[in-house]
Amino acid sequence: MAVNLLISKRKFSKEESRQWGALIKAIVADGTMLRLLSKYAERDAAAKMLTP
């Protein structure tokens, strides 16, 4: 599943960008992202948002 996060090169180092990427991957993998999206959309729609 593809989840993208844009990070400003001026504000974040490469290491900080890598850490944010790892965090996003982790919350997608453990279901947290689905739970968050489900607060604002129906669960089926939220699941489609996380499907490539």
N, C-alpha and C positions, 0 to 999 in steps of 0.2 A: 504494500500500500504506500502511496506517495503522499507525504505531508511536507509542505514547503514552509520555510521561514526565511524571510529576508532580513539580513543583518547588515547594518552600516559598517563599512570598513573603517570609517573615521571613529566610530564609537567602540568597536569590539575588535580585539586581537584575533588572530587565527585560532589560537587555543580557546578563547572564549566562544568563538563561533562553533568550534568542534564540540565543546561542552554543551552548548544549547542544542545542537543537532542530536547529540546522544540523549539529552533529556527528552526531546520531542519523540524520538524513537521509543524510549522507555515508556512514556505515558500512552503512546499508541499501543504498544505491546501489552501493557497491563490493564488496558480497558479504561483508563482515566479519561483519555480524549473522547471516547465514545460517550462516557457518562456526562462530560461537560457539554458536548454537542447536543446530547439528548435533552438538555435543559432548554434549548432554544429551537429545536426541531423535533419532529416525531422520530422515534428510535430507528425506524426503517430508513428515513431520509438521512439521519445522522450516520448510519452505517454505510450508506451509499457515498457519503462524503469521504469516507476513509477507504473506499474501494478504488483501485487504479482503473 
